[in-house]
Amino acid sequence: MPAKSARRKPARKASIPAKSPASTPPPTTRSARSAIVIAVVGAVVVAAVVAFLLWRESEPEALAAGGEPGVIARVESLYNDIYVYKRSNGFYTLSFGAERLRYTESIVNPDDELDLPVYYTQSMTAGLAYAPALEDAAIVGLGGGRTAWYHHKSVPGMHMTAVELDPAVAQIADQFFSVRSEENFDVEVMDGRVWLTKNDRDFDIIMVDAYRGPFVPFHLLTTEFYELVSQRLKPGGVVVQNVEPSTMLFDSAVATIASAFDHLVFFEGSGNIVILAYDGPEKDEAELERIAAERQAEYGFRYPLPEILKRRYMPEATTAKPLTDDFAPVEYLKAIERHNEKQT
């Protein structure tokens, strides 16, 4: 199916005072910007191939005796230092990082495949109420696979594709969390933006949850990326994005997503914010509630859709500017807030 034509809308104006922006480099030519983006994405693809080859040579190994308490596996992949912990309550925790700087990526209840212990992942299910149909869905960023697996098992007839850059993460999700390819569930080991570019399928729901700790790969948080996501949605389809709200990155993410979509809806995530975006006419409130109730009755979702809709709220407006491929200072924004303090 041919891709829908890309478009760019101006960033929405807002009323709150602007935060101090990072200094902007001199403008580059369109050809130079394109060359930079192609080079960066090309490097990511090469790195992914190398990581895949390395992964095929070895599987995650448990720590030797005397290792860190609770750690049952540690993997040093090309992209992450990955730790799998077993908690006293039997749950597993998947963490990325090094030394003392580790970030929890997933919490897994091995005895209940529909349990979503992390609150924001429950809010990520909002697309099940907003999407025009529940036939095809994709998620960029697998992690422990909770969000993807919940959608797959809750709506067995929906074809779900999980796209994960790091083959070691995909292997751990399989080995420890039983998240693996099966009927109507595919795992693609590839950069998410590259996969969307190469793929000509359209989706009812596209979810994006590709954090590494507090950071997002810059090419997954630009106007051009979200325009690509928009092209891969069916008419009325939705994108659901997990956003870290505690720094200037949140304002920039809001402005960037708003530059590519007509409507944004915000959901509480208890430490994170979930943004749902879509194009076309604004969805009618009564119709949304009706659809949520009907789909809840049909599928019996563990986390009832009518209750998920109650998590909506309206944040303060922002005057941040959208991030673009030629200037996406994701790490710079975080560093400014921490006064460039080195983290060890």
ChimeraX attribute file (.defattr): number of C-alpha atoms within 10 A of each C-alpha:
attribute: neighborCount
match mode: 1-to-1
recipient: residues
	/A:1	8
	/A:2	9
	/A:3	15
	/A:4	15
	/A:5	9
	/A:6	13
	/A:7	14
	/A:8	12
	/A:9	12
	/A:10	12
	/A:11	19
	/A:12	17
	/A:13	12
	/A:14	13
	/A:15	9
	/A:16	11
	/A:17	10
	/A:18	13
	/A:19	11
	/A:20	10
	/A:21	14
	/A:22	12
	/A:23	8
	/A:24	9
	/A:25	8
	/A:26	7
	/A:27	10
	/A:28	11
	/A:29	10
	/A:30	10
	/A:31	8
	/A:32	12
	/A:33	15
	/A:34	14
	/A:35	12
	/A:36	14
	/A:37	14
	/A:38	12
	/A:39	12
	/A:40	12
	/A:41	15
	/A:42	13
	/A:43	12
	/A:44	16
	/A:45	16
	/A:46	11
	/A:47	17
	/A:48	21
	/A:49	17
	/A:50	13
	/A:51	18
	/A:52	19
	/A:53	12
	/A:54	15
	/A:55	20
	/A:56	11
	/A:57	7
	/A:58	10
	/A:59	13
	/A:60	21
	/A:61	10
	/A:62	14
	/A:63	16
	/A:64	9
	/A:65	7
	/A:66	6
	/A:67	10
	/A:68	10
	/A:69	11
	/A:70	15
	/A:71	17
	/A:72	18
	/A:73	18
	/A:74	19
	/A:75	21
	/A:76	14
	/A:77	17
	/A:78	16
	/A:79	17
	/A:80	16
	/A:81	16
	/A:82	22
	/A:83	26
	/A:84	24
	/A:85	19
	/A:86	17
	/A:87	13
	/A:88	8
	/A:89	7
	/A:90	12
	/A:91	14
	/A:92	22
	/A:93	19
	/A:94	25
	/A:95	24
	/A:96	23
	/A:97	17
	/A:98	14
	/A:99	7
	/A:100	8
	/A:101	11
	/A:102	16
	/A:103	17
	/A:104	16
	/A:105	22
	/A:106	21
	/A:107	23
	/A:108	23
	/A:109	17
	/A:110	14
	/A:111	10
	/A:112	8
	/A:113	17
	/A:114	20
	/A:115	17
	/A:116	20
	/A:117	14
	/A:118	17
	/A:119	13
	/A:120	20
	/A:121	21
	/A:122	22
	/A:123	30
	/A:124	27
	/A:125	24
	/A:126	28
	/A:127	23
	/A:128	22
	/A:129	23
	/A:130	26
	/A:131	24
	/A:132	16
	/A:133	17
	/A:134	22
	/A:135	16
	/A:136	19
	/A:137	28
	/A:138	24
	/A:139	24
	/A:140	26
	/A:141	26
	/A:142	28
	/A:143	28
	/A:144	26
	/A:145	27
	/A:146	25
	/A:147	26
	/A:148	27
	/A:149	21
	/A:150	20
	/A:151	22
	/A:152	20
	/A:153	16
	/A:154	15
	/A:155	20
	/A:156	16
	/A:157	14
	/A:158	18
	/A:159	18
	/A:160	28
	/A:161	22
	/A:162	27
	/A:163	26
	/A:164	24
	/A:165	28
	/A:166	24
	/A:167	24
	/A:168	27
	/A:169	26
	/A:170	24
	/A:171	18
	/A:172	25
	/A:173	19
	/A:174	15
	/A:175	13
	/A:176	17
	/A:177	18
	/A:178	15
	/A:179	22
	/A:180	18
	/A:181	14
	/A:182	8
	/A:183	11
	/A:184	16
	/A:185	23
	/A:186	16
	/A:187	20
	/A:188	18
	/A:189	21
	/A:190	22
	/A:191	20
	/A:192	22
	/A:193	19
	/A:194	14
	/A:195	16
	/A:196	20
	/A:197	14
	/A:198	9
	/A:199	12
	/A:200	14
	/A:201	14
	/A:202	23
	/A:203	26
	/A:204	24
	/A:205	31
	/A:206	26
	/A:207	24
	/A:208	24
	/A:209	21
	/A:210	25
	/A:211	18
	/A:212	19
	/A:213	15
	/A:214	17
	/A:215	14
	/A:216	17
	/A:217	13
	/A:218	16
	/A:219	22
	/A:220	21
	/A:221	25
	/A:222	25
	/A:223	27
	/A:224	22
	/A:225	23
	/A:226	24
	/A:227	21
	/A:228	19
	/A:229	24
	/A:230	27
	/A:231	22
	/A:232	25
	/A:233	24
	/A:234	18
	/A:235	16
	/A:236	19
	/A:237	24
	/A:238	29
	/A:239	30
	/A:240	24
	/A:241	22
	/A:242	21
	/A:243	25
	/A:244	21
	/A:245	17
	/A:246	13
	/A:247	15
	/A:248	19
	/A:249	25
	/A:250	18
	/A:251	22
	/A:252	24
	/A:253	24
	/A:254	25
	/A:255	25
	/A:256	26
	/A:257	28
	/A:258	21
	/A:259	24
	/A:260	27
	/A:261	24
	/A:262	15
	/A:263	17
	/A:264	18
	/A:265	15
	/A:266	20
	/A:267	23
	/A:268	20
	/A:269	22
	/A:270	12
	/A:271	12
	/A:272	18
	/A:273	21
	/A:274	28
	/A:275	25
	/A:276	25
	/A:277	24
	/A:278	26
	/A:279	18
	/A:280	11
	/A:281	9
	/A:282	11
	/A:283	13
	/A:284	9
	/A:285	8
	/A:286	9
	/A:287	12
	/A:288	17
	/A:289	17
	/A:290	14
	/A:291	18
	/A:292	22
	/A:293	17
	/A:294	15
	/A:295	19
	/A:296	18
	/A:297	12
	/A:298	10
	/A:299	12
	/A:300	14
	/A:301	18
	/A:302	13
	/A:303	16
	/A:304	18
	/A:305	27
	/A:306	19
	/A:307	14
	/A:308	18
	/A:309	19
	/A:310	10
	/A:311	14
	/A:312	17
	/A:313	11
	/A:314	10
	/A:315	10
	/A:316	9
	/A:317	16
	/A:318	19
	/A:319	18
	/A:320	25
	/A:321	19
	/A:322	23
	/A:323	25
	/A:324	16
	/A:325	18
	/A:326	20
	/A:327	17
	/A:328	20
	/A:329	20
	/A:330	21
	/A:331	14
	/A:332	16
	/A:333	19
	/A:334	17
	/A:335	16
	/A:336	15
	/A:337	12
	/A:338	12
	/A:339	8
	/A:340	11
	/A:341	9
	/A:342	7
	/A:343	8
	/A:344	7
